[in-house]
Structures are given as C-alpha cells and as structure tokens.
Amino acid sequence: MKSDAVKKGIATAPQRSLFNALGLTEEELQKPLVGIVSSYNEIVPGHMNIDKIVEAVKLGVAMAGGTPIVFPAIAVCDGIAMGHVGMKYSLVTRDLIADSTECMATAHQFDALVMVPNCDKNVPGLLMAAARVNVPTVFVSGGPMLAGHVKGQKTSLSSMFEAVGAHAAGKMTEEDVDDYVCNACPTCGSCSGMYTANSMNCLTEAIGMGLQGNGTIPAVYSQRLKLAKHAGMKVMELLEKNIRPRDILTKAAFENALTVDMALGCSTNTMLHLPAIAHEAGVEINLDIANQISEKTPNLCHLAPAGHHYMEELNEAGGIYAVMNELAELGLLHTDLITATGKTVGENIKGCTVKDTEIIRPVENAYSQTGGIAVLRGNIAPDSCVVKRSAVVPEMMVHEGPARVFDCEEDAIKAITGGQIVEGDVVVIRYEGPKGGPGMREMLNPTSAIAGMGLGSSVALITDGRFSGASRGASIGHVSPEAAVGGPIALVEEGDIISINIPENTINVKVSDEELAKRKANWAPKEPKVKTGYLARYASMVTSADKGAILQIK
C-alpha cells in the first residue's frame, strides 16, 4: 500500500505516534487509508449538504474495508460572487483547489481518494488533482437543486438574474422580484439548470469518474446518500483492481465527454475545464475537436437556460446513461473504455433507456443535428471564442451590428440598464480575461440584463471574459487572444460593424487588415487593475495555452 510509507516499519514510528494522536487504532492502520476530499462549507448552497454526503462516503469506505479520513477543499459560490470584485477570484480557485488537494493527498500518502465536489470550480479542480495524484479515485457530487416555482412555472437562478434586468426595464415590480428571491432557489444543491456545476458533474459521469446518477440525482433525495455510500465502497474495488484516474482519463474518454457535452448543451465553461483536466492527465486536446464532434452530434436536451426543463427532470428521464445509450446507438461513443464503476462504458449504459422523449429527445426529433456548443474564429478572435449555440434564438444565429465598446463589466451594465443599448447592437466587453480582469469574470449580469430588458433576441454580446452556463442568447465569450495581451478585441472601436455567423463558426469585425494593423501599432497595454495580493500574482503567472483553451499556472 502507498500508505505503508507513513505507517510501516520502525522508521515510521514518529508518523504512527501522530496517527495515535488522531485516535486511529492499529486495526485502522492495517487497512488502506482513503482520503475523502470534502468541499463542505456554509456559504455555498451547493455545498451546505456535503457534510451528509461525506458521512455516507465514510460509511461506504469503512463497510468495504478501508479507513476513511476527511480533509477539506475550498469552494466559491459563483452566484454570490457575481457582479463585483469577488468574481475575479472564482476561476482562480480551480487551480488553488487542484494544487491544495494534490499537496494534501501526496503529503499524507493516501492509498485512494473519494472526491466530493459540487459547484463550478470544485469539479474541474478536483478532477485535475485526481489526474495528478493518480491513485484510485471516485467522484460523488453534492447533487443539483430542485427547480423553483414562481407563478405556477418552474424556474431557477438564471430567471433571478433576468428579473433584475426586467425590473430595470420597468417590466417587473419590486414585489415580483421578491417573489423570485424567495422561490427561485428552494433547496440546497447546485443551481437547477444546465449551468457549469451541473454540466461538469454530468461530464464527470460521462467521462467515467463518477457513478450513475452523479450528475442528476437531486441533492435532497435520499438516493444521493445511497450513491455516496456506493462511491465509498466502489473506491475500495478500484484500489483492489488498481484502476487509476489516468487509466480512465484517456483521449477517447475526453472525446466521449465532449460528445455528451454537445448532446446535453452544457455550459461554455466546459471548453475551459475539459482541456485543462486533459492536460493534467497527459492528454492534449484543443478546441478544433469541439466543432468536429459537434458536426456529428445531435443536441438532444434543452435544459435551463436553453429551455424549460431542469435537472430533476433529466434524472427522471433516465439521466446521463440514457443520453449516452442514445449516442452509442449512433456509433458516437467509445464504449470499450474502463470507468470508475470497474466496468466499461458499454456495460454501464446497457439497458439504460429514455423514459421521457420530451426531456431527452430521440435523434429523429433532436433540437438540432449539431451539438450545443460552437467554437468561432475570425479576425476578432483568431485563436477562438465559444458560444452556447443551443441557447441562441434562431434569429440571432447570424447577426451583424455596430459595436458598443466597454472596458469593464460594470460600464456595460450601466449602459444596458440605462437604455443606451438598442436592437441590433453588439456589446463588446473587454479587459476581463485571465490577465486583464484579472481572473476572467463571468458575464452573467450583463447577459441577464440584456434578456431582462427584452433585447435577448436582438442584441449580441462578446467578451474576453467568460459566460456562466446560465447565460443565454448570442453570448460569445472566451475571446482569445484577450485584450490585455493586445488581442484584436482590444482594437475594436465604437461603431465598428461586427459580423457573427454561428452556423459557419465565424466572427469578424468589418475593418480592413491595414486598419487593424494601424490600430495595433498605436495600442498600448492598460495599467493592471490589481497590483497587489493573490490576483496580481495570478495575473503575472497565468498563460493562455492551447489557443486560449487552458488556463495554467507556470
């Protein structure tokens, strides 16, 4: 056992004395030491129930002959961090989570790990750590929130943000907004639509690192506790069989994840996280493969914000395995890959049928014959940018309009809610990238303001920041290179005509190459927005690798 390095032989007597101080018995030390990474805290609704999940995992590990030992991981609630300086800290926590978990797992020589994440950065951060540490590992998330109910309609957090814009437009009273406040987020769990947290939890299942139901069983269901116990038991089986994360996280597994991503219509943030996780597993993928997979993968699900279905309904309709079974019948999945169940993908999904063809549509009635995410390129984004195609209304799939240029999120929101943005405009928000932010904030507030003002089907938004999975409309993010390093988005001027063609995967500013070169010659970097503290250090270290798809610390 790996843990023998801290518990066997006379040389480990000092370590054993410290285990004695923990109250561990000789019998416990004879068993494998299983680290349980708990993302529990009392500020994130998606994490407030994780203490119960962790206790269930501990029972499962102990029942299967291991010694469970819990240690923590930090977590930020993106919804609470949204719209102020706190959002600059959200994405950077992914690397902190990965780094600190790697440190804890390696320093204490755990034989195996069970990761218990839930919200946006914990899932990819812990997947990155799992790939680095590479001991047998199973994931079990805290589970999604149940949908809210307002005026007889199901709703979720994205409706809450749009309500603020609707109030600014005079379309909703303060009492109406309060109704959403009290009813949009009714339970613990990750917010109930196909936002980043649920996207990544579903893809953890699809890629083979979580058990069936990991992405969809609601947080408040007792079935979630049973899943956690099974995860604890299963990690002991993986340890016995010596099945490790890098055995599971192969290039073919990432292709499966991207395929399921396209079918589900996941958050555009998956285009940041999947390449970063792959890199840690020794697999290099770039965004070109996303369009290649999208071209042949039908979009089968429209969950909020793309539609009016929620995670609880996807769970009832058969969950991720049912979606995968549909895709496998089309020959779109690698089914011979080993997974954290100890079985292959094909064995896992066999017999998992769709129980509601409105929630998971059959191929012949797909929302589209192409996937839910598109990667665009052009003279404004020569490396790449990303749009959640499944959440774009048909009339905005091709759009051309004048640029309304803002150098930060706050200025754009003031203009949107102040009525300065009109039909046809293309809002450009720049200097919000990894270096320019720093921290690459999510632009949910401005996109929600656009929707709330009734402009969602007539105004586009592009940014070198990123978008929440809760964003909808022609919201195009992750523009690379970013403005802070002199990317072309920094050269766009007020009134320039921007042309967006999502079916053709293009985005361009209608300015000659000569004019752009002239502007580039006159461009100068802006003064850093943050000069001290962790964000300043992050901005000095971060690099856009793999054509802007991966954020990595050097």
N, C-alpha and C positions, 0 to 999 in steps of 0.2 A: 504493500500500500504506500501511496505517496506520503501519507501522514506518518509513516514509520520514521521519517526524518526528524520528527519532533516528539516521538513517544517510545522509541525502541532503543535499548542498549544503555549502558552506563553513561555515555556521553550526553544523553538527553535528560539526565536527572534534573537539571535546572528547569527545563521545559515542563517536565512532569510535575515538579513542585508547583508550577503556576497552574497547571490543569487541576491539581489538587485544590488550589485556592479557588478555582471556579466551582468546586464541588463535584467534579467529574469522578466517577468511580473507576476502578480498574476494569470492571466489565465494560463500561462505555468506551474506554480507551482501547480495548481489544477490537472494537468494531470500526468500520470506516467512518471518518469524520466528514460529515456532509454540511457544507456551508449553505445557509438559506439567506439570500440577499433580500432584505425587506425594504421596500420603498414606502413603508407606512409613515404618514405624518398627519397632522391635524389641520392643515391649511389647504390641502388639495382634495376636493370631493371624490376624485377617482381613487384616492389612497386612504381615505379615512376608514375603510373596511379591511384594509390589507392585514391588520393585526390578526383578524379572524382567519384570513386565508393562510397566513404564516403558521398559525397554531395547527390548522388542518394539515399543512405540509409536514410539520414536525411529527404529527401522529403517523402519517404515512411512512415517513423515513424510519421511525422507530419500529413500526409494525413489520417493516421489511428488513430489519436487522442493521440499521445504521444509527449513528449518533448525530442528531441534528443540532447545529449551532448557528444562531442567528446573528447577522451583522447588517448594518443599515446602508441605504443609498439615499441621496438627496433627491428631491423632486420639486419642480416648479409647476404651478397651475398657470397654463398659458392664458386662460380666460381672465384670471385676476391680474396677471402681469401685462395684459393687453393695453395699448393706448398710452403708455407712459414709459419712463426710462427703464422700468422693470423688464420690458420685453427685450431689451438689449441683452439681458442676462439669460434668456431662455435657451437659445440654441447652444450657447457655450457650455451649458450644463451637461450636454450629451457627452462631451469629452471629459468633463470632470467625473461624471458617473462611471464612464469606462475606465478612466485612469485609477480612480479610488478603489473600484471593485477589483481590478487587476492587482493592485497593491495588497489589498486585504486577503484575497484568495491565495496569492503566491506567498506572502509573508507567513501565513499560518498553515500552508501545505495541506489544504483541504483535498480530500480524495474525489469529491464530486460536489456539484452545486445545483441548487434549485433557485432560479431567478423569479422574483415576484414583483414585476413592474405593473404599470397600467397606463400612465399618461405619456404625453408626446415624446419626451426625450429619454425617458427611462427605458422604454422598449429598445430603441436602437442602441442606446448607450450600453445596456446590459448584453445585448447581442454582440456588440463589438468586444466587450470584455470576455464573453464566453469564447469567442474565436481566439482571442489572445491566450487565455489561460489554458484552454483546450483540455479540460477534464470533463468526464461525463456530466451533462447538464440538461435539465428540463426547465421549460418556462411554464408558468401559470400566472395569468394576469388577474387583476382585481375585478375585471368584468365591466361591461357597459351599463350606464344609467338607463332606467326606463324612460320612455318618452314622456314629456309633459302634456298637459291638456289645458287649452285655453279656448274658451267659447266653443266647446264641443269639437275642437280639432286637435290632433296630436301636434306637438311642437317640440322644439329643442333650443339649445343655446344660440344657434345662428339666427333664429327668429328674435331672440332677445336683443342681439346687436342691431338687427334691422329695425327693431321697434324704436331704437334711439333715433335713427335717421328719419323714420316715419313721423316721430314727434317733432323733429326739427322742421319737417315739411308741413306741419300743421295737419297731418293725416291721422294723428293719434293723440288722445288726451293723456295727461299725466296719470289719470286713474287707469287708463288702458295699459300704460307701461307698467304700472304697479301690479296689474293682473298677471302680466308676463313674469315680472320679478318673482312673484310668489308661486308660480305654477310651471314655468318652463323647465326647471331642473328639479324634479321632485324627489330624487333618491340619490344615494351615493353611486359612484361609478364614473367611468369615462363618458363624456358627453355623448348623447344617444344617437347621433348621426354617423355617417362615414367620414369622420374627421380624422386627424392624424393619429390620435391614440388608437382608435378602433381599427383604422387602416393597418397600423403596424402590428397590432395584436392578431388581426386576421392573417396577415402575411407571415407572422411567426408560425402560425398553424400550417399555412401553405408551404412554407419553406422546410418544414419538418422538425422545428424545435419546440413545438407545443403539442399538447394532446387535443383530441377532437373536442370542440366547444370552447377552446381557449379564447377565441376572438368574439364569440357571440353569446355565450350564456350570461344573462344579466347578473349584475353584481349582487342583487338582493335575493337571488334564487339559491335555495339550499343545494341545488345541483352544482353550484360553483364550489361549495365546500367539499363535496364528494370528488370533484375534479382535482382539487388541491391535494386531497389525500392520495388519489391515484398518481399524481405527479410525484409525490414523495416516495411512493412505492416504486414507480417506474424508474426513477433515477438509480435505485439500487440494482435494478435489472440491467440498466445501461452500464453501470460500473462492472457488474459481473461479466458482461459481454464485451467490455472495453470499447463501447461505441462513444466516440467523442464528437464535439461540435464540428471539427474540420472534416470528419467523415461524412457529416450531414450537409454542411455548408459548401457544397461543390458548385461549379459553374452551372451545371444542369439544374441544381436546386434554385439558384437565383433566377434562372430562366423560368422555372415554374412560378416563382413568386411574382415576377413581372407579368406573366400571363394571367394569373389570378388577379393581380392589381388591375389590369386592363378590363377584366370581366366585371369586377366589383365597382370600378370607378372610384378608386381610392384618392386620398389626398395627394397633391403635388409634392408634398414634403417627402413622400416615399422616394422621389427622384434624388433627394439629398442623402437619405439614410441608407438605401439599399447598396449604392456603390461604396459608401463608407464601411458598411459591415463586410461587404465582399472583400474590400482591400485588407481588412484585418484577418480575413480567412485565407489570404493569399490568392484571391481571385480578382482579376481586373475586369471590370465591366464599364462601359461608357454609355452615354445617353443615346447613341445611334441605335443600340439594340432595342431601345424602348419603342421607337417608331416601327422597327422591323416586326416586333412582336404585336404591336397594336394593329398593324395592317391585316393580320390574320386572326385576331382575337375579337369575338363579338362582345359588346357591352351588355351584360345580362341583368344588371341591377342598377336601380336608381334610388339610392338611399339619400336621406337629407344630407346636404342641401340640394342635391340634384333632383330629388323627388320627395314624395311624402311618406316614405317608408323608413322604418327605424330598426335598430339592431335587434330588438326583441323579436321583430317580425322575420328578420333574416334567420334568426335562430330557429324559430318555429317552422320556417320553410325548408329546413334541412341543413342550414349552416354552410360553412366553408367546404366541407367534404362533398356536399351535394353540388355546389358550384364546380368543384374540381372534377367530379364524376362527369358532369356535362362536358367540360373541356377535354377530359380524357377520351370521351367517345368521339371527339373530333380529331383526336390524334395530336392535341396541342400540348400535352404534358409528358414529361419523363416519368414513367410510373415504376421504374425498377430501382429507385433511389431509397436508401435506408433512411429512417427517420427516428425521432425520439421515442416513438412507440415501440421501437425494436423491430418493426415491420416495414415493408416497403410502402411507397405511396400508393401503388396499386392495391395492395392488401388493405390499406387503411380505408380507401374510398369505395371499395367494392360494396355494392348494395345500398349505397347512400343516395337515395333518390330525392328529387324535388317534390316537396309536399304542397307548394303553393306557386303556381306558374305565373302569378302576377308579381310576386316578390322576386323570384328567380325565374326569369323568362326563358323559354326554350329558344334554341338557336334560330329557329324559323321566325320567331317573333321578337328577336333581340331589339334593344333600343337602337343599336347601330351595329353594323357588321365590322366596325373597327373599335378599338379599345377606348377606355375612358380618359386617358391622358395622352397629350400630344406634346412633342418637343419641336419648337420652332427655331428657325435660324434666318438670318438676314443681316443687312448692314448695321442694324441697331443692336443685334445680338449675334455676332459672328460665331461665338462658341456655342451658345444655346440659351433658350429660355423655355419655360414649361407652363402649360395651361391644362386645367381640368376640363377637357372637352365635353364630358358628359354633363357638366353643369352650365354649359353655354347654350343660350336660346338660339334657335336656327337662324334668326335674322342677324345675329352677331358673329356667325361663323366666318363671314367675310365682312370686314369693316374698314372704312377709310375716313379719317377726320383730322382736325387740327390738334396739335399737341398743346396741352396746358401743363406747363412745367413747374415742378416744385422740388425743392432740395431737401425736404423732410416730410414725414407723415403728417405732422401737426398742421403745417401750412396747407396741405391738400385738404384735410378735413374741414378746416375753416372755410375754404373756397367752396367745397361741396355743400356743406350745410348752410352756407351763406347765399346759396343760389347763384353762384358765379359759374357753375358748370352747367352746360346746356346739352341737349340732344346732339349726338354726333361727335362730341369731344373725345379726345384720348388723353386721359390723365396720366402724366409721367411723374413718378416719384422716384427720385434717385438719391445717391449718397446714403442708402440704407442697407448696403451689402455687408459682407463679413468684415471688411476693413472700414468701410465708410460709415457704418452705423455707429460704432462697430457693433457686431453681433447679429446682423441680418434679421431685423424685426419682421414679424408677421404683419401683413397689411389688412387684417380683418376689419378694423374700424373704418377705413375709407371705402372698402368694397361694400360693407354693410350700409354705410351712409348713402352710397350710390343707389343701392337697392331700395333702401327706405325712402329715398327722395323720388322713387318711381322712375329711375333712369337706368335700371339694370338691363333693359333690352335696347338701349341706345347709346350708352357710354362705355368705353373700354378703359382699362387701367393697366399700365405696365410699370414694372419696378425691378430694381436690382435687389430689393428685399425679397421676402418670400410670402406665400399665402397660406393661411390656415386652410385645413380641409373643410372648414365651414364656409369658405368663400364660394360665391357662385357668380355667374356672368363671365364676360370676357376679361377675366383677371389673369394677367400674364406676368409671372414672377421669375425669380432666379436669373434675371438677365445677366449674361456674362460675356465679356468682362464687365465688372462693375464700374460705376462712375469714379470711385476713389482711386482706381489704378489707370484712369484715362480711357475706359471703355467708351464706345460710341454713344452710349446713353448719356454720357456727360456732355456730348456735343450737340444734343437736340436743343433747338431754340423754340420759344413760344411761337405758335402758329405754323410750325413745320407740319406738313401733311404726313401722317403715319398710316401705312397700309398693312392690314392684318389679314392673312388668309390661312385659317386653321386647317381646312382640308388639304391645302398644298404645303402646310408646315413652314410658312414663311412669315416674316415680319420685317418691314423696311421703312425707313424714313426717306421720303422722296426729295433727297438732296443729292447733288452730284458728288462723285468721288473727290473731285477737285475742291469743292466747297468743304466737304468733311475734312480733307487734309489741311485746308487752311485753318479751320476751326481747331483742329488738333494741334497745330503749330502754336496757336495762341492760348491753348489750355494750360492751366497751372493747377496743381493739387490744392485742395482745400485744407485749411488748418484742421488737425484732428479734433473731433468733437469731445473726446475723452482723453485726458493727458496723464491721469494717474489711476492707480488701482488695477484690479484684475482685467477689466475690459481693455485698458491701454496695453497691458502685456499681451492679451489675446490678439488685439489688432496688429501688434508688431510681429506675432508669430504665425498667424493664420495664412494659409495659401490656398488659392483656388486650384485644385488639381483635377486631372481628368476632365478638361474642358469645362471647369466650373461645377462639376457634379459633386465633388467631395470636399468637405472642409476638414483639414487636418492640421494638427499641431506639429511643427517641425521638431 
